[in-house]
Amino acid sequence: MTSTSLNRTTAGVLFGVTSSVAFGAGGPFAKALIEAGFSPLQAVWLRLIGTVVVLVGLCLVLRRPGRLTMMVRNRWSILVYGVIAVAACQALYFVAASRLPVGIAILLEFTGPVLVVGWEKLVRRAHVAREAVIGVAVAMAGLAIVVQIWAGVRLDAVGLAAGLGAAAGNATFFLLIDRLAGTVDPLTLTTGGMTVAMVLLVPVAAPWSAPWHVLGDAVPLGSHHVRGWLLAAFMVLMSTVLSYLAGAAAIQRLSAPVAAGLAYVEPASATVVAWVTLGERLTATQIAGGAVVLAGAFLAQRGIASGQRDGAESPAPILGTTVQVEALIP
């Protein structure tokens, strides 16, 4: 390996880790806003409107022709993307994070690859690599350990259901990106989907009744107090915009499987940040179960990727933040 390629790889890994840590760190800050008075849906809406402002700004700066026409032509795909992959996925994750430890909430969302395998095998009747099937089995075993199913499930039932619902939205995201690859401008898809989600959540999030004064108050964050607007700015600029852009830079420098693997830093970073900022601790059993879940989900993702390469189908979906950040590349 030449020094140039080594430097490129090192930079790619650093970008990928930065992306995953930034994205995973968003949960604890959102939870602090929720505990200060925002509902989970209002916190999601706050994040969405901030992201839409940034994306629309990018569209205006780039000024690429035909963007609006493309959005109209693919309006149904963008609608599904916005409703399920963005609005439902983010809203359910925030609900889960408000009722469960942040680390477990994002861990549940990361079972999305398991659902993708199930969709491919049971609905599409497609060939699924043995590695993917093994990964599903391993992930399910790990999930049983996390929720301590032998004790009658010790986690909040609503939070658990919301986390698994977020996984379904996460899986839908992967499948849509895979299907639309090469047919819809990624920035257009992302901007349109985020806008759809923001508008869709207005009646249920009721932003007019949100405690906006909290943004000017000192909000408890573990044993410290931070201004609410700083938490919101971090949630939008760091765990969304920075995460997306750093992930895009990682994808440009690494292969898809390597970039996908780095996305699995997210649950670990979310757990560590939640421990440092909120004082949330997982039991040794839950940590062990989480490691098993991530190993299984990673095997499932590799199995899907290898199966698609063998079948010369569309590009393998890149899981986690790396998929989302790729959608920002014009």
C-alpha positions in Angstrom: 0.0 0.0 0.0 1.4 3.4 -1.0 1.7 6.3 1.4 -1.0 8.1 -0.5 -3.5 5.3 -0.3 -2.6 4.8 3.4 -3.2 8.4 4.1 -6.5 8.3 2.2 -7.6 5.2 4.2 -6.6 6.7 7.5 -8.5 9.9 6.7 -11.5 7.8 5.7 -11.5 5.9 9.0 -11.2 9.2 11.0 -14.1 10.7 9.0 -16.2 7.5 9.5 -15.6 7.4 13.3 -16.3 11.1 13.6 -19.6 10.6 11.7 -20.6 7.7 13.9 -19.7 9.3 17.2 -21.4 12.6 16.3 -24.6 10.8 15.2 -24.7 8.5 18.2 -24.1 11.5 20.6 -27.3 13.2 19.5 -29.6 10.9 21.6 -28.5 12.1 25.0 -28.8 15.8 24.1 -32.3 15.2 22.6 -33.2 13.3 25.8 -32.1 16.3 27.9 -34.5 18.6 25.9 -37.3 16.0 26.3 -36.8 15.8 30.0 -36.8 19.7 30.1 -40.3 19.8 28.6 -40.3 19.1 24.9 -42.2 16.0 23.8 -40.3 13.4 21.8 -42.2 14.5 18.7 -41.4 18.2 19.3 -37.7 17.3 19.7 -37.8 15.4 16.4 -39.6 18.4 14.7 -37.0 20.8 16.0 -34.2 18.6 14.6 -36.0 18.2 11.2 -36.7 21.9 10.7 -33.1 22.8 11.5 -31.9 20.1 9.0 -34.3 21.3 6.3 -33.0 24.8 6.6 -29.4 23.6 6.1 -30.4 21.3 3.2 -32.4 24.0 1.4 -29.5 26.3 1.8 -27.3 23.7 0.1 -29.8 23.4 -2.7 -29.8 27.2 -3.2 -26.0 27.4 -3.1 -25.5 24.5 -5.6 -28.3 25.8 -7.9 -28.5 22.6 -9.9 -31.2 22.7 -12.7 -34.0 20.3 -12.8 -34.1 19.6 -9.1 -37.7 20.6 -8.7 -38.8 18.6 -11.7 -37.0 15.5 -10.4 -38.7 15.9 -7.1 -42.2 16.1 -8.7 -41.4 13.1 -11.0 -40.5 11.0 -8.0 -43.0 12.4 -5.6 -44.4 9.1 -4.4 -41.0 7.6 -3.6 -40.1 10.8 -1.8 -43.4 10.7 0.1 -42.8 7.2 1.3 -39.2 8.0 2.2 -40.3 11.1 4.2 -43.2 9.3 6.0 -41.6 6.0 7.0 -37.8 6.3 6.7 -37.6 9.8 8.2 -40.7 10.8 10.2 -41.6 7.4 11.7 -38.1 6.2 12.2 -36.9 9.4 14.0 -40.1 9.9 16.0 -40.1 6.3 17.2 -36.4 6.4 18.1 -36.9 9.6 20.1 -39.9 8.0 21.9 -37.7 4.9 22.7 -34.8 7.1 23.9 -37.2 9.0 26.2 -38.4 5.8 27.9 -35.2 3.6 27.7 -31.5 4.1 28.2 -30.2 5.8 25.0 -27.8 3.0 24.3 -30.6 0.4 24.2 -32.8 2.7 22.1 -30.2 3.1 19.4 -29.3 -0.6 19.7 -32.9 -1.5 18.9 -32.9 0.8 15.9 -29.7 -1.0 14.7 -31.7 -4.3 14.3 -32.8 -2.8 11.0 -30.4 -5.0 9.0 -32.2 -8.0 10.5 -35.5 -6.8 9.2 -34.0 -6.3 5.7 -32.9 -9.9 5.7 -36.4 -11.0 6.6 -37.9 -8.8 3.8 -35.5 -10.2 1.2 -36.1 -13.8 2.2 -39.8 -13.9 3.2 -41.4 -11.2 1.0 -39.2 -11.0 -2.1 -38.3 -14.7 -2.0 -34.7 -13.7 -2.9 -31.7 -15.7 -2.2 -30.1 -14.7 1.1 -26.5 -15.6 1.9 -26.1 -18.1 4.8 -24.0 -15.4 6.6 -27.0 -13.1 6.7 -29.3 -15.8 8.1 -26.7 -16.6 10.8 -26.5 -12.9 11.5 -30.2 -12.7 12.1 -30.1 -15.6 14.5 -27.2 -14.1 16.5 -28.8 -10.6 16.6 -32.1 -12.1 17.9 -30.2 -14.0 20.6 -28.4 -10.8 21.6 -31.7 -8.9 21.7 -33.2 -11.5 24.0 -30.2 -11.0 26.4 -30.6 -7.2 26.3 -34.3 -7.3 27.2 -33.7 -10.2 29.6 -36.6 -12.1 28.2 -36.1 -14.9 30.8 -37.3 -12.4 33.4 -40.4 -11.5 31.5 -38.9 -8.5 29.6 -37.6 -5.9 32.1 -37.6 -2.9 29.7 -40.5 -0.4 29.3 -42.9 -2.1 26.9 -43.8 1.1 25.0 -40.1 2.1 24.6 -39.3 -1.4 23.4 -42.1 -1.3 20.8 -41.0 2.1 19.7 -37.4 1.0 19.3 -38.4 -2.0 17.1 -40.7 0.4 15.1 -37.6 2.6 14.6 -35.8 -0.5 13.3 -38.6 -1.0 10.8 -38.2 2.6 9.6 -34.5 2.1 9.5 -34.9 -1.1 7.3 -37.3 0.8 5.0 -34.6 3.5 4.6 -32.1 0.9 3.4 -34.5 -0.7 1.0 -35.6 2.6 -0.5 -32.1 3.9 -1.0 -31.1 0.7 -2.6 -34.1 0.8 -5.0 -33.7 4.4 -5.9 -29.9 4.4 -6.3 -29.0 6.1 -9.6 -32.5 7.3 -10.4 -33.1 10.1 -7.9 -30.6 12.9 -7.1 -29.5 12.1 -3.5 -29.7 15.6 -2.3 -33.1 16.1 -3.8 -34.3 12.9 -2.2 -33.0 13.9 1.2 -34.3 17.4 1.1 -37.7 16.3 -0.1 -38.0 13.5 2.4 -36.9 15.7 5.4 -39.4 18.4 4.2 -42.2 15.8 4.0 -41.4 14.5 7.5 -41.3 18.1 8.9 -44.7 19.0 7.4 -46.3 15.6 8.3 -45.3 15.9 12.0 -46.7 19.4 12.4 -50.2 18.4 13.6 -48.9 15.7 15.9 -45.9 17.5 17.2 -47.9 20.7 17.7 -44.8 22.9 17.7 -46.9 26.0 18.6 -47.4 24.5 22.0 -43.7 23.5 22.5 -41.9 25.1 25.5 -39.7 27.2 23.3 -38.6 29.2 26.4 -36.6 26.1 27.3 -34.1 27.0 24.5 -33.1 30.0 26.5 -33.1 28.3 29.9 -30.3 26.3 31.6 -31.3 22.7 30.9 -30.0 19.9 33.3 -27.6 17.6 31.5 -26.6 15.0 34.1 -24.8 16.9 36.9 -24.4 20.0 34.7 -26.6 22.7 33.1 -26.4 23.7 29.5 -28.4 26.3 27.6 -31.3 24.7 25.7 -30.3 26.3 22.4 -26.9 24.8 22.6 -28.4 21.4 23.0 -30.6 22.0 20.0 -27.7 23.4 17.9 -25.6 20.3 18.7 -28.5 18.0 17.8 -28.9 19.8 14.4 -25.4 20.9 13.4 -23.2 18.2 15.1 -25.3 15.0 15.2 -27.0 15.7 11.8 -25.0 18.0 9.5 -21.5 17.2 10.7 -22.3 13.5 10.9 -23.7 13.5 7.4 -20.8 15.4 5.8 -18.1 13.4 7.6 -19.8 10.2 6.6 -19.9 11.3 3.0 -16.1 12.0 3.2 -15.6 8.5 4.6 -17.6 6.8 1.9 -15.5 8.6 -0.8 -12.3 7.2 0.8 -13.3 3.7 1.9 -15.1 0.7 0.4 -18.8 0.3 1.3 -18.3 -2.7 3.7 -15.6 -0.8 5.6 -17.7 2.4 5.8 -20.7 0.2 6.9 -18.6 -1.4 9.6 -17.6 2.0 11.1 -21.3 2.8 11.5 -21.5 0.3 14.3 -19.5 2.7 16.4 -22.8 4.6 16.8 -24.5 2.5 19.5 -21.2 2.3 21.5 -20.7 6.1 21.3 -24.4 6.7 22.2 -24.0 4.5 25.3 -20.8 6.2 26.4 -22.1 9.7 25.9 -25.3 8.9 27.7 -23.2 7.5 30.6 -21.0 10.6 30.8 -23.7 13.2 30.3 -26.8 11.6 31.8 -25.3 9.1 34.2 -27.1 6.2 32.4 -25.5 2.8 33.0 -26.2 -0.5 31.4 -25.8 -3.8 33.3 -23.0 -6.1 32.3 -25.6 -8.5 30.9 -27.1 -5.7 28.7 -23.6 -4.7 27.5 -22.8 -8.3 26.6 -26.2 -8.7 24.8 -25.6 -5.4 22.9 -22.3 -6.7 21.7 -24.0 -9.9 20.4 -26.7 -7.8 18.7 -24.2 -5.7 16.9 -22.2 -8.7 15.8 -25.3 -10.3 14.4 -26.5 -7.2 12.6 -23.0 -6.8 11.1 -23.0 -10.4 9.8 -26.5 -9.8 8.4 -25.3 -6.6 6.6 -22.2 -8.4 5.2 -24.4 -11.3 4.0 -26.7 -8.9 2.1 -23.8 -7.1 0.6 -22.0 -10.3 -0.6 -25.3 -11.7 -1.9 -25.9 -8.6 -4.0 -22.4 -8.5 -5.3 -22.6 -12.2 -6.3 -26.0 -11.6 -8.0 -24.7 -8.4 -9.8 -27.7 -6.5 -8.5 -27.9 -2.9 -7.3 -25.2 -1.5 -4.9 -25.2 -3.0 -1.5 -27.0 -0.8 1.1 -24.6 0.9 3.5 -26.0 0.7 7.0 -26.2 3.2 9.7 -25.2 6.8 9.4 -23.2 6.1 6.3 -26.3 5.5 4.3 -27.8 8.8 5.5 -24.7 10.8 4.8 -24.4 9.5 1.3 -27.8 11.0 0.6 -26.3 14.4 1.0 -23.8 14.1 -1.9 -25.2 15.9 -4.9 
